[in-house]
């Protein structure tokens, strides 16, 4: 026969399970926010022309994929980075909502954007997509891979 004591124990067990799930959801939301903040900080650094901060958010073994090409951190630093900063400063970009998924010490963030304006004599009106993979290394989230693609808006 089930006693009052059994019901109390069952109630405590259910309350603990619900509390653990709520706590885990809070931790997950916090982690997703941290990842999104790194992605935002990277783009803010580009727009500010701050190469030191932008590079500090990239892992040493980052891979950057864009326009059918692949760059290492050293290649990006010596070439493409300056152009990305000039572009980010010259042409306004409106990013859609960023989505983040986390699995242990790895996260991926994706978003789309619309970029519209002028770069010198060139008129820009494009739709873009971005995927970043981040890893939790030494207590900080670092960008391990970036994939950008874009096309002219129709």
C-alpha positions in Angstrom: 0.0 0.0 0.0 1.3 3.4 -0.9 1.7 5.6 2.2 1.7 9.3 2.6 5.5 9.1 3.0 5.8 7.5 -0.5 3.8 10.3 -2.0 6.0 12.9 -0.3 9.1 11.2 -1.6 7.6 11.0 -5.1 6.8 14.7 -4.9 10.3 15.6 -3.9 11.7 13.5 -6.7 9.5 15.2 -9.3 10.4 18.6 -7.9 14.1 17.8 -8.1 13.9 16.5 -11.7 12.0 19.6 -12.8 14.5 21.8 -11.0 17.4 20.1 -12.7 15.8 20.5 -16.1 15.1 24.2 -15.5 18.6 24.7 -14.3 20.0 22.9 -17.4 17.9 25.1 -19.7 19.2 28.2 -18.0 22.8 27.0 -18.5 22.1 26.2 -22.1 20.6 29.6 -22.7 23.6 31.3 -21.0 26.0 29.3 -23.2 24.2 30.2 -26.4 24.2 33.9 -25.4 28.0 33.7 -24.8 28.6 32.1 -28.2 26.4 34.8 -29.9 28.3 37.5 -28.1 31.6 36.2 -29.5 30.1 36.3 -33.1 28.8 39.8 -32.4 32.2 40.9 -31.0 33.9 39.6 -34.1 31.6 41.6 -36.4 31.9 44.7 -34.2 35.7 44.5 -34.4 35.6 44.3 -38.2 33.3 47.3 -38.4 35.5 49.2 -36.0 38.7 48.3 -38.0 40.0 46.6 -34.9 42.1 43.8 -36.3 43.7 42.9 -32.9 40.3 42.1 -31.4 39.0 40.3 -34.5 42.1 38.1 -34.6 42.0 37.4 -30.9 38.5 35.8 -31.3 39.8 33.4 -33.9 41.4 30.1 -32.9 45.0 29.6 -34.1 43.8 26.8 -36.3 40.7 28.6 -37.7 39.6 27.9 -41.3 37.8 30.6 -43.2 35.8 29.5 -46.3 34.5 32.1 -48.7 34.0 32.3 -52.5 35.2 28.8 -53.1 38.5 29.4 -51.2 40.0 28.4 -47.9 42.2 30.6 -45.7 44.2 29.9 -42.5 44.5 32.5 -39.8 47.9 33.6 -41.1 46.6 33.9 -44.7 43.5 35.8 -43.4 45.7 38.2 -41.3 48.0 39.0 -44.2 45.4 39.4 -46.9 41.6 39.2 -46.6 41.2 40.7 -43.1 42.0 44.3 -44.2 39.4 44.1 -47.0 36.8 42.6 -44.7 37.3 45.6 -42.3 37.1 48.2 -45.1 33.9 46.5 -46.4 32.3 46.3 -42.9 33.1 50.0 -42.4 31.8 51.1 -45.7 28.7 49.0 -46.3 25.9 48.6 -43.8 24.8 45.1 -43.0 21.6 44.0 -41.4 21.8 40.6 -39.8 18.8 38.5 -39.1 18.4 36.6 -35.9 21.4 34.5 -34.9 20.7 30.9 -34.1 23.1 28.9 -31.9 23.4 25.2 -31.1 25.8 23.8 -28.5 27.1 20.3 -27.9 29.6 20.1 -25.0 32.5 22.3 -25.9 31.5 22.9 -29.5 28.9 25.4 -30.8 27.8 26.5 -34.2 26.0 29.8 -35.0 24.3 30.7 -38.2 22.5 33.7 -39.5 21.5 35.5 -42.7 22.0 39.1 -43.6 21.3 41.8 -46.1 24.1 44.1 -47.1 23.2 47.2 -49.1 25.3 50.3 -49.9 28.4 51.4 -51.9 31.9 50.2 -51.8 33.8 52.8 -53.9 32.0 52.9 -57.3 30.5 49.5 -56.7 26.8 49.2 -55.7 26.2 46.4 -53.2 22.8 44.8 -52.7 23.4 41.2 -51.5 21.9 38.5 -49.4 24.4 36.6 -47.2 24.6 33.5 -45.0 27.1 32.8 -42.3 28.0 29.7 -40.3 30.6 29.9 -37.5 31.9 26.9 -35.5 33.3 27.8 -32.1 35.1 25.7 -29.5 35.3 26.3 -25.7 39.1 26.5 -25.2 40.8 27.6 -22.0 37.6 29.0 -20.6 36.8 31.1 -23.6 34.8 30.6 -26.8 37.0 30.9 -30.0 36.0 30.8 -33.6 37.3 27.6 -35.3 35.6 27.9 -38.7 33.8 30.6 -40.7 31.8 30.0 -43.9 30.4 32.9 -45.7 28.3 32.9 -48.8 26.4 35.7 -50.6 24.5 36.5 -53.7 22.9 39.4 -55.4 19.5 40.1 -54.0 16.7 39.6 -56.5 
